[in-house]
Amino acid sequence: MVYDGDENPPVIRELTPEGWEQGGRGLYLVDAFTGGCWGAAPAVPYDGPAHPKGKAVWFGLSMPGR
């Protein structure tokens, strides 16, 4: 999980054909590596560095051979 202080939902940016963007590839990569198994929820503080306001972005990975 990744937390941030922004309450807006995450959005995958459309990449340009030139591919020279300096940012905006994070969710694109998460979506590609997880086969779309990711989402976001309101951030809930726990014993780590969570924001009381904002969101948590989670993802799931499959294990090879399962």
C-alpha positions as a Markdown table, in Angstrom:
| # | Residue | x | y | z |
|---|---|---|---|---|
| 1 | Met | 0.0 | 0.0 | 0.0 |
| 2 | Val | 1.0 | 3.6 | -0.7 |
| 3 | Tyr | -0.4 | 6.5 | 1.2 |
| 4 | Asp | -0.7 | 10.2 | 0.3 |
| 5 | Gly | -2.5 | 13.3 | 1.5 |
| 6 | Asp | -4.5 | 13.9 | -1.7 |
| 7 | Glu | -8.1 | 12.9 | -1.3 |
| 8 | Asn | -8.7 | 12.8 | -5.1 |
| 9 | Pro | -8.9 | 9.3 | -6.7 |
| 10 | Pro | -5.9 | 8.1 | -8.6 |
| 11 | Val | -6.0 | 8.4 | -12.4 |
| 12 | Ile | -3.8 | 6.6 | -15.0 |
| 13 | Arg | -2.4 | 9.2 | -17.3 |
| 14 | Glu | -2.5 | 8.7 | -21.0 |
| 15 | Leu | 1.1 | 8.4 | -22.3 |
| 16 | Thr | 2.1 | 10.3 | -25.4 |
| 17 | Pro | 3.5 | 8.4 | -28.4 |
| 18 | Glu | 6.8 | 10.3 | -27.9 |
| 19 | Gly | 7.2 | 8.9 | -24.3 |
| 20 | Trp | 9.2 | 11.9 | -23.0 |
| 21 | Glu | 7.1 | 12.6 | -19.9 |
| 22 | Gln | 9.1 | 12.9 | -16.7 |
| 23 | Gly | 6.3 | 11.6 | -14.5 |
| 24 | Gly | 3.0 | 10.0 | -14.5 |
| 25 | Arg | 4.0 | 6.4 | -15.2 |
| 26 | Gly | 3.5 | 5.0 | -11.7 |
| 27 | Leu | -0.1 | 3.9 | -12.0 |
| 28 | Tyr | 0.4 | 2.8 | -15.6 |
| 29 | Leu | 3.1 | 0.4 | -14.3 |
| 30 | Val | 1.1 | -0.8 | -11.3 |
| 31 | Asp | -1.8 | -1.5 | -13.7 |
| 32 | Ala | 0.4 | -3.4 | -16.1 |
| 33 | Phe | 2.2 | -5.5 | -13.5 |
| 34 | Thr | -0.9 | -6.4 | -11.5 |
| 35 | Gly | -3.3 | -7.0 | -14.5 |
| 36 | Gly | -5.6 | -4.3 | -13.2 |
| 37 | Cys | -5.7 | -5.7 | -9.6 |
| 38 | Trp | -5.4 | -2.4 | -7.7 |
| 39 | Gly | -7.6 | 0.2 | -6.2 |
| 40 | Ala | -7.8 | 3.1 | -3.7 |
| 41 | Ala | -9.5 | 3.6 | -0.4 |
| 42 | Pro | -9.6 | 6.5 | 2.2 |
| 43 | Ala | -6.4 | 6.5 | 4.2 |
| 44 | Val | -6.7 | 5.0 | 7.7 |
| 45 | Pro | -3.9 | 5.8 | 10.1 |
| 46 | Tyr | -2.1 | 2.8 | 11.5 |
| 47 | Asp | 1.3 | 2.3 | 13.2 |
| 48 | Gly | 3.1 | 3.6 | 10.1 |
| 49 | Pro | 3.4 | 6.8 | 8.0 |
| 50 | Ala | -0.3 | 7.2 | 7.0 |
| 51 | His | -2.1 | 10.5 | 6.4 |
| 52 | Pro | -5.3 | 11.1 | 8.4 |
| 53 | Lys | -6.7 | 12.7 | 5.3 |
| 54 | Gly | -6.0 | 11.3 | 1.8 |
| 55 | Lys | -6.0 | 7.9 | 0.3 |
| 56 | Ala | -4.3 | 4.5 | 0.3 |
| 57 | Val | -3.5 | 2.9 | -3.1 |
| 58 | Trp | -3.3 | -0.9 | -2.8 |
| 59 | Phe | -2.4 | -3.6 | -5.4 |
| 60 | Gly | -2.3 | -7.4 | -5.6 |
| 61 | Leu | 0.3 | -9.6 | -7.2 |
| 62 | Ser | -0.1 | -13.2 | -8.3 |
| 63 | Met | 2.4 | -15.8 | -7.4 |
| 64 | Pro | 3.9 | -17.8 | -10.2 |
| 65 | Gly | 2.5 | -21.4 | -10.4 |
| 66 | Arg | -0.7 | -20.6 | -8.6 |
